[in-house]
Amino acid sequence: MSFLLMPNPHSARRLFLGQSSLVLSGAAVALLAGKHALAAKSDDAAAKDTQILNTALAAELEAIAAYQLGAESNLLQKPTLDLALTFQGHHKEHADLLAKTVEKLGGKPVAAKAKYSFPAEKLKSQADVLQFAATLEQGAVSAYLGAVPLFGNRDLSKAAASILGDEAMHWAILRQALGQVPVPSAYVA
């Protein structure tokens, strides 16, 4: 099951961390942050790095496909369609960086699935598409939130936290577009 489609953010975080062996190595995060020399000095196993990065990459590829579904639904009006395509572009950038990082670690990046199990039949209005996207972004926030504190080096955790911040902004903007309080609480869960 996709962590992006989990019924609540805590389940999404548990699934994401479970699929990624509960650990992001310092080397992986160093590569994400563009700190190649620091990554080379790390003694962490590349296999664990590749596994968690590929889990994140699979989630980003799924998000790209979800935004494509929304864009092709003909339910999104301008400027909402433009916003969805912008967010899709962010996920493409995340996926590109994650794939390159997996390759730098000597691994093979996961590929996008030929088909995802999205609830397309339930998307009947722009609000339905926005709610679907907001739920996906909330799951992504929760999953990245679970991964960030596992880093031993605070500087290295900044790279993953940067993606987390982007996902949180997406979620807040989508909530606002739905007429909901953009930031529902003082803490992200």
Buried (B, 14 or more C-beta within 10 A) or exposed (E): EBBBBBEEBEBBBBBBBEBBBBBBBBBBBBBBBEBEEBBEEBEBBBEBBBBBBBBBBBBBBBBBBBBBBBBEBEBBEEEBBEBBBEBBEBBBEBBEBBBBBBBBBEBEBBEBEEEBEBEEEEBEEBEBBBBBBBBBBBBBBBBBBBBBEBBEBEEBBBBBBBBBEBBBBBBBBBBBBBEBEEEEEEEBE
